[in-house]
Structure formats: structure tokens, C-alpha cells
Amino acid sequence: MNAAYETVMDPSTVIWTLSAMLIHGLLMAVQLGLIVFLIGTGLLVRLAPGVDAPWLRGLGALRGGSAGARRQGAMRIALGVALLLPVALGASFAISLAASFATVALLISSERAPPAGAIRSGRLARRVALGSAVLLAVFTLWEGEDALALGSELIATAQGWRAHELEWQLGNDARTPKVGDLAPDFELLDPSGAVAVRLSDFRGKRPVALVFGSYT
């Protein structure tokens, strides 16, 4: 084995990996929440403009049967659907990028000049939706990918590689430890290359994680 690889893994590697996964998971939740908000409030003003309930007010529903309110309801539905297209149909991330910026513009416009005859409610929910739209717009512009599509791709890739790894293990090396087996003892050098560390040194004291591969 190349001596350059005979090192004990730096725990910060795991921390950064888990942090990246957490960030992508959070962004997926933000985008899904914004989609539900846009489509839900849009459908409410289009299909049941006269419905009123405390929980609807708390969710930031836009109520009222005026033409302006119904038009904005249709726009919300269209923007919510647009945010789904990259992950649902593999459309370009530019669609969700444009939808994110359009959502920001729509929500700001609604705050400053609500449609005539519309009843606004749920100020906190509206502010959260606006912040979510800004976050998505910035991330999509910076990353050059749709947050929901990227997160789904990462999850699918991880699951696919896990299945591939197990298949290879079972088919090509029957002697390797299987899931649930006790890991065989081994020895590696620390990052300085001067101190040898054995896996058994940590047995019963702390968990040990080994990560192989590159991070891009």
C-alpha cells in the first residue's frame, strides 16, 4: 500500500461530509416547503376564496375572490409547479432559478401592494416563504443546480453505490467481513507517519470510521 494512504482518518473529514449532507437535506426541505406554500395558497384562493379558518390564516393563505387575488393565486400555482420540474421531469435548473427569483418578486410585490380585495394573513408564514425563496435563488445561482434535484441525485447515488458495494463484496470476495461482523484488526500510521495505531486500540472506547475516496 502507498505510504501516503496509511494514515488515520481526520475526524474533520467526517464532520464536513455530514455537514454537506445536512445542508443539502435542509435545502431540499426548504424547497419542498416553498412548493407546498405556493401551490396550497394558490389553490385556496382559486378554488375556495371564501374559506376562512384560524389555521389557514396562520399558514399565510391569500383569500378573496377579486380578479387580482385569483391572478396571483394562479401565479403561485405556476411557480410552485415550476420549482418541481427539474426533479420531476429533469428540466433545466434555470427553470427553478427563474421561478425562485419570480417568487421573491411576487411575494415582495404582494407585501407592498396586495391585490385589491384580497385578505392577507399569516405574516410569519409569508416572511418565511420569502426568506426560503431568497435562499433558494442564491443557492441555485451559486451552485448552478436545482437544490431538490441535486439532493435527490446525491441520495440516489449513495443508495446505488451502497447496493453496488454489497453486490461486489458478496460476489467477488466471500472472505471479507459482512455487515454486522466484527471488523478485523489492522494497523495504520498516524498523519505524521511516526506512530502506529491499531484498530483494537479503540475497541470498546470510541467508534472508528474509515472513509475512502475523493471529495468533489
BATORRO-777351 format. One line per field, with one value per residue (C-alpha): residue number from 1; residue in one letter; x, y, z. Coordinates in nm, 2 decimals, always signed. Example, Ala and Ser with C-alpha at 12.3 -4.5 7.8 and 13.67 -1.06 7.14 Angstrom:
2
num	[1 2]
residu	[A S]
xx	[+1.23 +1.37]
yy	[-0.45 -0.11]
zz	[+0.78 +0.71]
//
This chain:
216
num	[1 2 3 4 5 6 7 8 9 10 11 12 13 14 15 16 17 18 19 20 21 22 23 24 25 26 27 28 29 30 31 32 33 34 35 36 37 38 39 40 41 42 43 44 45 46 47 48 49 50 51 52 53 54 55 56 57 58 59 60 61 62 63 64 65 66 67 68 69 70 71 72 73 74 75 76 77 78 79 80 81 82 83 84 85 86 87 88 89 90 91 92 93 94 95 96 97 98 99 100 101 102 103 104 105 106 107 108 109 110 111 112 113 114 115 116 117 118 119 120 121 122 123 124 125 126 127 128 129 130 131 132 133 134 135 136 137 138 139 140 141 142 143 144 145 146 147 148 149 150 151 152 153 154 155 156 157 158 159 160 161 162 163 164 165 166 167 168 169 170 171 172 173 174 175 176 177 178 179 180 181 182 183 184 185 186 187 188 189 190 191 192 193 194 195 196 197 198 199 200 201 202 203 204 205 206 207 208 209 210 211 212 213 214 215 216]
residu	[M N A A Y E T V M D P S T V I W T L S A M L I H G L L M A V Q L G L I V F L I G T G L L V R L A P G V D A P W L R G L G A L R G G S A G A R R Q G A M R I A L G V A L L L P V A L G A S F A I S L A A S F A T V A L L I S S E R A P P A G A I R S G R L A R R V A L G S A V L L A V F T L W E G E D A L A L G S E L I A T A Q G W R A H E L E W Q L G N D A R T P K V G D L A P D F E L L D P S G A V A V R L S D F R G K R P V A L V F G S Y T]
xx	[+0.00 +0.12 +0.25 +0.06 -0.26 -0.15 -0.30 -0.57 -0.86 -0.90 -1.24 -1.29 -1.34 -1.65 -1.77 -1.76 -1.92 -2.21 -2.24 -2.27 -2.54 -2.72 -2.71 -2.84 -3.12 -3.22 -3.23 -3.45 -3.69 -3.69 -3.77 -4.04 -4.19 -4.20 -4.36 -4.63 -4.69 -4.72 -4.94 -5.15 -5.22 -5.27 -5.53 -5.71 -5.77 -5.86 -6.09 -6.22 -6.17 -6.43 -6.30 -6.17 -6.01 -5.76 -5.51 -5.54 -5.46 -5.16 -5.03 -5.03 -5.33 -5.43 -5.81 -6.05 -6.24 -6.11 -5.95 -5.62 -5.62 -5.72 -5.45 -5.19 -5.32 -5.27 -4.91 -4.84 -4.95 -4.74 -4.43 -4.48 -4.51 -4.20 -4.00 -4.09 -4.00 -3.62 -3.66 -3.99 -3.91 -3.53 -3.58 -3.30 -3.22 -3.27 -3.64 -3.63 -3.38 -3.62 -3.91 -3.72 -3.65 -4.00 -4.14 -3.92 -4.06 -4.42 -4.41 -4.24 -4.49 -4.78 -4.64 -4.61 -4.93 -5.16 -5.42 -5.74 -6.00 -5.75 -5.72 -5.36 -5.29 -5.01 -4.74 -4.48 -4.55 -4.53 -4.19 -4.06 -4.17 -4.00 -3.68 -3.69 -3.73 -3.43 -3.22 -3.32 -3.24 -2.90 -2.81 -2.93 -2.74 -2.42 -2.44 -2.57 -2.81 -3.16 -3.15 -3.42 -3.28 -2.93 -3.03 -3.23 -2.94 -2.70 -2.93 -2.99 -2.62 -2.54 -2.80 -2.68 -2.32 -2.41 -2.60 -2.32 -2.06 -2.25 -2.31 -1.94 -1.84 -2.07 -1.97 -1.60 -1.46 -1.66 -1.39 -1.45 -1.65 -2.02 -2.25 -2.27 -1.94 -1.66 -1.40 -1.06 -0.78 -0.53 -0.26 -0.21 +0.03 -0.09 -0.06 +0.30 +0.39 +0.58 +0.32 +0.14 -0.23 -0.42 -0.80 -0.81 -0.67 -1.02 -1.23 -1.48 -1.37 -1.49 -1.64 -1.40 -1.49 -1.28 -1.35 -1.20 -1.23 -1.22 -1.45 -1.55]
yy	[+0.00 +0.35 +0.50 +0.82 +0.64 +0.48 +0.74 +0.76 +0.95 +1.30 +1.33 +1.67 +1.48 +1.31 +1.64 +1.82 +1.53 +1.52 +1.90 +1.89 +1.62 +1.82 +2.14 +1.96 +1.79 +2.13 +2.29 +2.01 +2.07 +2.44 +2.39 +2.14 +2.37 +2.66 +2.44 +2.34 +2.70 +2.83 +2.56 +2.53 +2.91 +2.94 +2.66 +2.80 +3.14 +2.98 +2.71 +2.84 +3.21 +3.25 +2.98 +3.12 +2.93 +3.02 +2.76 +2.89 +3.24 +3.12 +2.95 +3.27 +3.19 +3.46 +3.49 +3.69 +3.65 +3.95 +3.92 +4.03 +3.77 +3.50 +3.60 +3.59 +3.25 +3.12 +3.27 +3.10 +2.76 +2.81 +2.90 +2.60 +2.37 +2.53 +2.45 +2.09 +2.05 +1.99 +1.70 +1.56 +1.59 +1.65 +2.00 +2.26 +2.42 +2.75 +2.69 +2.67 +2.96 +3.18 +3.05 +3.13 +3.49 +3.53 +3.40 +3.66 +3.94 +3.81 +3.79 +4.13 +4.28 +4.12 +4.26 +4.61 +4.62 +4.33 +4.25 +4.46 +4.28 +4.02 +3.94 +3.87 +3.66 +3.47 +3.73 +3.50 +3.23 +3.48 +3.61 +3.25 +3.18 +3.49 +3.40 +3.05 +3.19 +3.41 +3.13 +2.90 +3.17 +3.24 +2.87 +2.78 +3.07 +2.99 +2.61 +2.60 +2.32 +2.28 +2.21 +1.95 +1.77 +1.78 +1.65 +1.37 +1.28 +1.26 +1.03 +0.81 +0.79 +0.70 +0.43 +0.29 +0.28 +0.10 -0.17 -0.20 -0.23 -0.51 -0.69 -0.67 -0.78 -1.08 -1.18 -1.12 -1.16 -1.40 -1.38 -1.01 -0.92 -0.87 -0.62 -0.68 -0.88 -0.77 -0.58 -0.75 -0.58 -0.38 -0.12 +0.22 +0.51 +0.84 +1.16 +1.21 +0.86 +0.80 +0.64 +0.31 +0.29 -0.03 -0.07 -0.28 +0.03 +0.19 -0.12 -0.06 +0.31 +0.50 +0.44 +0.44 +0.55 +0.49 +0.70 +0.61 +0.81 +1.17 +1.47 +1.69]
zz	[+0.00 -0.08 +0.25 +0.16 +0.23 +0.55 +0.78 +1.04 +0.90 +1.02 +1.21 +1.04 +0.71 +0.86 +1.01 +0.68 +0.49 +0.74 +0.73 +0.35 +0.37 +0.63 +0.42 +0.11 +0.32 +0.47 +0.12 -0.01 +0.28 +0.22 -0.15 -0.07 +0.19 -0.05 -0.32 -0.07 +0.03 -0.32 -0.46 -0.14 -0.10 -0.48 -0.49 -0.19 -0.35 -0.68 -0.56 -0.22 -0.19 +0.08 +0.31 +0.64 +0.93 +1.20 +1.08 +0.72 +0.84 +1.03 +0.71 +0.52 +0.30 +0.05 +0.05 -0.16 -0.48 -0.67 -1.01 -0.87 -0.59 -0.83 -1.08 -0.80 -0.69 -1.04 -1.04 -0.71 -0.85 -1.17 -0.97 -0.73 -1.03 -1.19 -0.88 -0.92 -1.29 -1.25 -1.02 -1.16 -1.53 -1.54 -1.67 -1.66 -1.33 -1.50 -1.46 -1.08 -1.08 -1.27 -1.05 -0.73 -0.84 -0.97 -0.63 -0.45 -0.67 -0.63 -0.25 -0.22 -0.45 -0.25 +0.07 -0.06 -0.27 -0.21 -0.47 -0.45 -0.24 -0.11 +0.26 +0.37 +0.68 +0.84 +0.83 +0.98 +0.72 +0.44 +0.57 +0.60 +0.24 +0.12 +0.30 +0.16 -0.19 -0.15 -0.01 -0.30 -0.56 -0.41 -0.38 -0.73 -0.88 -0.69 -0.73 -1.09 -0.99 -0.85 -0.48 -0.48 -0.79 -0.66 -0.32 -0.47 -0.70 -0.41 -0.21 -0.52 -0.59 -0.23 -0.23 -0.57 -0.46 -0.14 -0.33 -0.58 -0.30 -0.12 -0.45 -0.54 -0.19 -0.19 -0.54 -0.55 -0.20 +0.02 +0.28 +0.36 +0.67 +0.61 +0.76 +1.14 +1.15 +1.38 +1.18 +1.16 +1.34 +1.13 +1.19 +1.02 +1.07 +1.20 +0.98 +1.10 +0.98 +1.30 +1.53 +1.45 +1.55 +1.57 +1.54 +1.85 +2.05 +2.01 +2.07 +2.34 +2.38 +2.07 +1.72 +1.43 +1.08 +0.77 +0.45 +0.12 -0.20 -0.31 -0.23 -0.52]
//
